[in-house]
Amino acid sequence: MTASDYDIAICGAGPVGLTQALLLARRGLPASRIALIDAKTAEQAAADPRSIALSYGSRQILESIDCWPVAADPIHQIHVSRRGHFGRTLIDRDTYGLPALGYVARYGALVSALAAEAGKSGIAVLRPMHVSSSTERADQVELLFADGRSISAGIMAQAEGGVFSEQAAKSTRRDYEQTAIIAHVTSTAPVSHRAFERFTDEGPLALLPQEDGYAMVWCVRPETAARLQALPDPAFLAELGDAFGTRVGTFSKISPRAVYPLGLNAQPAVTARTVAIGNAAQTLHPVAGQGLNLGMRDAVILARLLAGDLSSSALQRFAAERHADRSLTIRLTDAMARLFANTGGGSFSQGMLGLSLGALDLVDPAKKLLAEQMMFGRRS
């Protein structure tokens, strides 16, 4: 057997890749045998202003690697409703005896905390380094960098991907057409610590409590997104108010807006020496904010399996163990996206969603299952 430079090379130093490296180190894999590779500098990653939703289960994972607390706004309640129709459900932290259902954090703040802990742990962080190609052999994977250097590792974990990346844009399945408009908004009557998931005729509109207002993710059809993006701020806020309603008063201010195409990339490839986790394995529609949290659960299971067995059989067991949680989460998010992207406003199927929300609020076991899936995922 040819000696490798590292036991595992993790490509992508986002939240999932960093968490993966730290979990492996906590489980006894020598930190010097873990390579964490990223094309961005630490300063570039720290400056990323995007907002991310962390479930309570993800907080527990971060606590286990000494990366909690981070600057974040807690979510005490989640209000789910259908615009203009009967039916809503309210999920409350008190029902589950938890300090929060989840948290809203800045991407940059989270990766900075994780990167600092990785530095203290002695993990080999290679950045900025761009992997131009990889070659899988019988007993290791060889990675070639853009500058001509190379390394070898017994296992390669691909943790870099997502609908916002060039790689994912080429592989993402676009059999529904939706675009997300993202910004930070303030309103005249915010509801403290309450998140909103509002289903409109074209897609979900999420408001997540953050700082002095809300992180907004508004999913609409591409032509609508183009029209909305062309509006000046006052006109955009007026349309946002018309779509959302008056539950938080009137929208008064908005940050610069960004738009991203949405789709489904759910092909979690596993070979004898390579595995994909997080957004590299499944890029989900942002409805319910489950993408990052699903990736964090990937990292937990993979770390447990690789800590005692750096073989291809461990990767196969990983694929088997993650199948149920991945499949259920993907089906739920994809079904909701298709419902609004591929049917007209006010359709029968959309109307049934409103009735389902009303029924869900009356059936505690069903609501409990939904809440636990959002907080902790499917447990085998």
C-alpha positions in Angstrom: 0.0 0.0 0.0 1.3 3.4 -0.9 1.6 5.9 2.0 -0.7 8.9 1.8 0.1 12.4 2.8 -3.2 12.5 4.8 -5.9 10.1 6.0 -8.6 12.4 4.7 -8.8 15.4 2.5 -11.9 17.6 2.9 -12.5 19.8 -0.1 -14.4 22.9 1.1 -14.0 24.9 4.3 -17.5 26.0 4.7 -19.6 25.2 7.8 -20.0 21.5 6.9 -16.4 20.9 5.8 -15.0 22.6 8.9 -17.4 20.7 11.2 -16.4 17.5 9.5 -12.7 18.1 10.2 -13.3 19.0 13.8 -15.6 16.1 14.5 -12.9 13.7 13.1 -10.3 15.3 15.3 -12.5 15.0 18.4 -13.0 11.3 17.6 -9.3 10.6 17.7 -8.1 11.0 14.1 -4.7 12.8 14.3 -5.3 16.4 13.4 -2.2 16.5 11.3 -3.6 13.7 9.1 -6.7 15.8 8.3 -6.4 18.2 5.3 -9.0 20.9 4.9 -8.8 22.6 1.5 -10.5 25.8 0.3 -10.2 28.2 -2.6 -11.0 31.2 -0.4 -8.8 32.9 2.1 -10.0 33.0 5.7 -10.6 36.7 5.3 -12.9 36.2 2.3 -14.9 33.6 4.1 -15.2 35.7 7.2 -16.6 38.6 5.2 -19.4 36.6 3.7 -22.6 38.5 4.8 -25.2 35.7 4.0 -27.6 34.7 6.7 -28.0 31.0 7.5 -30.6 29.1 9.6 -29.2 26.7 12.2 -31.5 24.1 13.7 -31.3 23.3 17.4 -29.8 20.0 16.4 -27.0 21.9 14.6 -26.4 23.9 17.7 -25.8 20.6 19.6 -23.3 19.6 17.0 -21.5 22.9 17.3 -21.4 22.6 21.1 -19.8 19.2 20.8 -16.8 20.8 19.0 -16.6 23.9 21.2 -17.9 26.2 18.5 -20.9 27.5 20.3 -22.0 30.1 21.1 -21.7 32.2 18.0 -23.4 35.5 17.3 -26.9 34.4 16.4 -30.6 35.3 16.9 -32.8 32.6 18.5 -36.0 31.5 16.9 -38.7 30.8 19.6 -41.6 30.3 17.3 -42.2 29.4 13.6 -45.4 30.6 12.0 -46.4 28.8 8.8 -49.3 30.0 6.7 -50.8 30.2 3.3 -51.4 33.7 1.9 -55.0 34.5 1.4 -56.3 31.1 2.6 -57.5 29.5 5.7 -54.9 27.4 7.6 -51.8 28.0 9.6 -49.6 26.3 12.2 -47.5 27.6 15.0 -44.5 25.7 16.3 -43.3 26.9 19.7 -40.1 26.1 21.6 -42.0 25.7 24.9 -43.8 22.7 23.5 -40.4 20.9 23.3 -38.8 22.3 26.4 -36.0 23.9 24.3 -34.3 27.3 24.6 -34.9 27.8 20.8 -36.1 25.9 17.8 -33.2 27.3 15.8 -31.0 30.3 15.2 -30.2 32.8 12.5 -26.5 33.6 12.1 -24.2 35.2 9.6 -22.2 32.8 7.5 -19.0 34.7 8.1 -19.4 34.6 11.9 -20.0 30.8 11.9 -17.1 29.9 9.6 -14.8 32.2 11.6 -15.6 30.4 14.9 -15.1 27.0 13.2 -11.9 28.1 11.5 -10.4 29.4 14.8 -11.1 26.1 16.5 -9.6 24.2 13.5 -6.5 26.3 13.8 -6.2 25.5 17.5 -6.7 21.8 16.8 -3.8 21.6 14.5 -5.7 20.5 11.4 -3.8 21.1 8.2 -5.7 24.0 6.5 -4.6 24.6 2.9 -5.9 27.8 1.6 -6.3 29.5 -0.8 -5.9 26.3 -2.9 -8.0 25.4 -5.8 -8.3 21.6 -6.6 -8.2 21.3 -10.4 -8.6 17.5 -10.5 -8.6 14.3 -8.5 -7.6 10.8 -9.4 -8.9 7.9 -7.4 -6.7 4.8 -7.1 -7.1 1.5 -5.3 -5.7 2.7 -1.9 -5.8 6.5 -2.1 -7.0 9.7 -3.9 -4.5 12.1 -5.6 -5.5 15.7 -5.7 -3.9 18.1 -8.1 -4.0 21.9 -7.3 -4.1 24.7 -9.9 -0.6 25.8 -9.0 0.8 22.3 -9.9 1.3 21.0 -6.4 -0.5 17.8 -5.3 -1.3 15.7 -2.2 -2.6 12.3 -1.6 -5.2 11.1 0.9 -6.8 7.8 1.9 -10.3 9.3 1.6 -11.6 12.5 -0.1 -14.7 14.2 1.2 -16.2 16.7 -1.2 -17.9 19.4 1.0 -17.9 22.2 -1.5 -20.9 22.8 -3.6 -24.4 24.3 -3.7 -26.8 26.1 -6.0 -24.7 29.3 -5.6 -21.5 27.7 -7.0 -20.4 27.3 -10.6 -20.0 23.5 -10.2 -23.5 23.1 -8.8 -25.0 25.3 -11.5 -23.9 22.8 -14.1 -25.2 19.7 -12.2 -28.3 21.1 -10.5 -31.6 19.7 -11.8 -33.9 22.5 -13.0 -37.1 20.7 -13.6 -38.9 23.6 -11.8 -38.1 27.2 -12.2 -37.7 29.4 -9.2 -35.4 32.2 -8.1 -34.7 33.4 -4.6 -34.5 37.1 -3.7 -32.4 37.6 -0.5 -32.0 40.7 1.6 -32.3 42.0 5.1 -35.5 43.9 5.9 -36.9 45.9 8.8 -40.5 46.5 9.7 -42.6 48.8 11.9 -44.0 46.0 14.2 -41.6 43.0 14.3 -42.5 40.0 16.4 -39.7 39.1 18.7 -38.0 35.8 18.0 -40.7 34.6 15.6 -39.8 33.2 12.1 -42.4 33.2 9.3 -42.8 30.8 6.4 -45.5 32.3 4.2 -46.6 30.3 1.1 -47.6 32.6 -1.7 -48.9 31.8 -5.2 -45.4 31.5 -6.6 -43.4 30.1 -3.7 -42.4 30.4 -0.1 -41.5 33.7 1.5 -39.4 33.3 4.7 -38.7 36.0 7.3 -36.1 34.9 9.9 -35.6 37.2 12.9 -32.2 38.7 12.7 -30.6 41.7 14.5 -33.0 44.7 14.1 -35.3 43.0 11.5 -35.5 39.9 9.3 -33.4 37.9 6.9 -35.7 37.6 3.9 -35.8 34.8 1.4 -38.5 35.3 -1.2 -38.9 32.5 -3.8 -40.7 33.4 -7.0 -40.7 32.5 -10.7 -37.7 33.9 -12.6 -39.8 36.5 -14.6 -41.2 37.8 -11.3 -37.8 38.0 -9.8 -36.5 40.1 -12.7 -39.4 42.4 -12.4 -39.0 42.8 -8.6 -35.3 43.4 -8.9 -35.9 46.2 -11.3 -38.1 48.1 -8.7 -36.7 50.9 -6.5 -36.7 50.0 -2.8 -40.0 51.7 -1.9 -41.9 49.9 -4.6 -40.2 46.6 -3.8 -41.2 46.9 -0.1 -44.8 47.7 -1.1 -44.9 44.5 -3.1 -43.3 42.6 -0.3 -46.0 43.9 2.1 -48.7 42.9 -0.4 -47.3 39.3 -0.6 -46.6 38.9 3.1 -49.4 40.8 4.8 -49.3 43.0 7.9 -48.3 40.5 10.6 -45.1 42.5 11.2 -46.4 45.9 10.4 -45.2 47.8 7.3 -41.8 47.0 5.7 -39.7 50.2 6.1 -36.1 49.4 5.0 -34.2 46.9 2.9 -30.5 46.1 2.3 -29.1 45.6 -1.2 -30.9 42.6 -2.8 -29.3 39.5 -4.3 -30.9 36.8 -6.5 -30.0 33.2 -6.9 -31.5 30.5 -9.2 -32.9 27.5 -7.4 -33.1 23.8 -8.2 -32.4 20.3 -6.8 -29.0 18.7 -6.8 -29.4 15.4 -4.9 -26.9 12.9 -6.2 -24.8 12.0 -3.1 -22.1 10.0 -4.9 -20.0 7.5 -2.9 -17.2 5.5 -4.5 -14.5 3.4 -2.9 -12.4 6.4 -1.8 -14.6 9.5 -2.2 -17.8 10.8 -0.6 -19.9 13.9 -0.9 -21.5 15.6 2.0 -23.5 18.8 2.6 -24.3 20.9 -0.5 -21.9 18.8 -2.6 -24.3 15.9 -2.0 -27.6 17.7 -1.9 -28.4 21.3 -2.8 -32.0 21.9 -1.6 -34.6 24.5 -2.2 -34.4 26.9 0.8 -38.0 26.2 1.9 -37.8 25.3 5.6 -34.1 26.1 5.7 -32.9 22.5 5.9 -29.9 22.4 3.5 -27.1 23.3 5.9 -28.6 21.3 8.8 -28.8 18.2 6.7 -25.2 18.7 5.8 -24.2 19.0 9.5 -25.9 15.7 10.1 -23.9 14.2 7.3 -20.7 15.3 9.0 -21.7 13.7 12.3 -22.4 10.2 10.8 -19.3 10.3 8.6 -17.1 11.2 11.5 -18.4 8.4 13.6 -17.9 5.8 10.9 -14.4 7.0 9.7 -13.0 7.4 13.2 -12.5 3.6 13.5 -12.4 2.5 9.8 -10.8 4.5 7.0 -12.0 2.0 4.4 -14.4 2.0 1.5 -16.8 -0.2 3.5 -17.2 2.8 5.9 -18.3 5.0 3.0 -20.9 2.4 1.9 -22.2 2.2 5.5 -22.4 6.0 5.5 -24.5 6.1 2.4 -26.9 3.5 3.9 -27.2 5.3 7.2 -27.9 8.7 5.6 -30.5 7.4 3.1 -33.6 7.8 5.3 -32.9 11.3 6.6 -31.7 12.6 3.2 -34.6 11.1 1.3 -37.3 12.4 3.6 -35.8 15.9 3.8 -35.3 16.1 0.0 -38.8 14.9 -0.7 -40.4 17.4 1.7 -38.5 20.4 0.3 -38.7 19.4 -3.3 -42.5 18.7 -3.1 -43.2 22.1 -1.7 -41.0 23.8 -4.4 -42.7 21.9 -7.2 -46.2 22.7 -5.9 -45.7 26.4 -6.3 -43.4 26.5 -9.3 -45.4 24.2 -11.5 -49.0 25.2 -10.6 -50.9 28.3 -11.0 -51.8 30.6 -8.1 -55.0 29.4 -6.3 -54.8 25.9 -7.8 -56.5 23.0 -6.1 -53.2 21.6 -4.9 -52.1 24.9 -3.4 -55.5 25.3 -1.7 -55.1 21.9 -0.1 -51.9 23.1 1.5 -53.8 25.7 3.4 -56.2 23.1 4.7 -53.3 20.8 5.6 -51.7 23.6 7.6 -55.0 24.1 9.5 -55.3 20.4 10.2 -51.6 20.2 11.3 -52.2 22.8 14.0 -55.0 20.6 15.4 -53.1 17.3 15.3 -50.3 17.5 17.9 -48.5 14.2 16.8 -48.3 15.4 13.2 -47.0 18.8 14.2 -44.5 17.2 16.6 -43.1 15.0 13.7 -42.7 18.1 11.5 -41.0 20.1 14.2 -38.6 17.2 15.1 -37.7 16.7 11.4 -36.8 20.4 11.2 -34.8 20.4 14.4 -33.1 17.0 14.4 -33.8 15.2 11.1 -34.9 11.6 10.6 -33.3 9.4 13.3 -32.7 5.8 12.5 
